[in-house]
Amino acid sequence: MRAVWTLLKKELKVTFVTPLAYVFLGVFLFLAGLFFYMGIVMTGEASLRVMMGNLAISLLFVLPMLTMRHFAEEQKAGTFELLMTSPISPVALILGKWLSSMVMCSLMLIGTLVFPIVLEVYGDPDWGIIFTSYIGLFLVCGAFTAAGLFASSLTNDQVAAGMGGIVLLLPFWLIGNADALVGDGLQDWLDKLALLPHLRGFTRGVVDSADVAYFVAFAFVFLFLTYRTLESRRWR
Amino acid sequence: MIEVQGITKRYGPFVAVKDLSFSVGEGRVLGFIGPNGAGKTSTMRVLTGFLPASEGSAKIAGFDVFEKPMEVKKRVGYLPETPPLYQELSVGDYLQFVAELRGITGAESLKRIGEVMERVGLRGWERRILGSLSKGYRQRVGLAQALIHQPPVLILDEPTSGLDPAQMVGVRKLISDLRQDHTVVLSTHILREVEALCDDVVVINKGELAAKGTLDEVRLAHAPVRYRIGLPGVDLDKAANAVGALDQVAQVRLVDGGLEVSSPEDPRVAIAATVVNAGWALQSLERLAPSLEDAFLSLVGAEGELL
């Protein structure tokens, strides 16, 4: 698995020598600050509940933009030919790219730690809930970047890959609010598939293994689909 | 070293390569030539394991490219048509990355990077950003990338395209140095390059094999044989008419100080008789060495475009 490390290093180098990484961190922290402020003003509580829920939804739009370049750009620049003619497995390639996105996500989340610190200074937040909320958000990042990576493997056009990632994720958000359309019975089922109901527990301080399994399975399915896409090139 | 058996490559209904077979012996340099769109790049992509063949098989160093792709990839250095560079990285970081992809690490990788940079003339360029390099230097980095793991087989897709004449000479010299320890397949439009570098030639046209063999075999078999007649101080139009009327002569062309004729059978005796009978001075009458360009043009026809 040394190849994974090699690819991870390369991805981070490419990300951090361009303005891309800094723009992402900046935009994400700006949004987080906005949601934090809104949450305090709306609820008057020393909690991150509002910020976490809103951040999860904004990640749905932000993360496909982070992952869109991964395979699309390699294909366009011809470097994909270098990777595919090197003695590395597609699995290592996918893991290297996915882990590099997760490193970026971790940095984004670490940046938001300033907000619970502010809460601690001016109030009395529940650190247990804050901790589980971050676990939840981290799992969301894993799931979204996996879906974004899959979208990127389908095309050599970055914009199409970014939009594709968003379109892929949107239904998982929307079906969580479909009760007016489909009635409560079906909604109970849709909630099992939808994203936000699985995040709810984490923002209340509960780590349910079913919720963890949901996000892990979500990421795994899309990473597996990415693998199949790359592998199918061999048979085309 | 390289065995290609009846390879066909289709993209949907379009057939890019059709039933192509050839082989390359160890330490040989094969020139792979054909007009644009003849299927050169597709064939090379099949050989490197980047694309699967629709039919047929290829073996490199005894390993089937489809069944044992990892073994093949370890043994092949590949320079695609556009050098596969990450614009954002420096030359040193990029070569470090490629070395690690190839499983070369630590002190060994530093040594290899130094060697290949020296070899392709990039010494002192470690810190330059790839995106800022000129075409010639990008090509050199592409070559360095293909050489870093000392592969027994090198596959170079148009290694000199887009270079200025001085750089072309440099790259050609590099390739002829490489022949000592590598088997090389290179594609090109430049036939002089093939004549200068290659032992063997494969000509393809519209995806099909047009000719293969050693350089001399292809030249002799496919170039129309031409003769040059030196006629100083003679009215060349008149002479051309007289010589052109001979049965053995297929075509006559006026050249500086004489005529050039092409002919399937040796017309020298008949020409000499005609010239002497007309009372002209016959300075020389020689058979010209067949050129690859003639062979190429006769193989791919007028549709073949050349650079």
Interface residues (C-beta under 8 A of the other chain):
Chain A: R2 A3 T6 L7 K9 K10 K13 V14 V17 T18 A77 G78 T79 F80 E81 L82 L83 M84 T85 S86 P87 I88 R233 R234 W235 R236
Chain B: R45 T48 G49 F50 L51 P52 F66 M70 K73 K74 V76 Y78 P80 E81 T82 P83 P84 L85 Y86 Q87 E88 L89 D93 F97 V98 E100 L101 R102 G103 T105 Q145
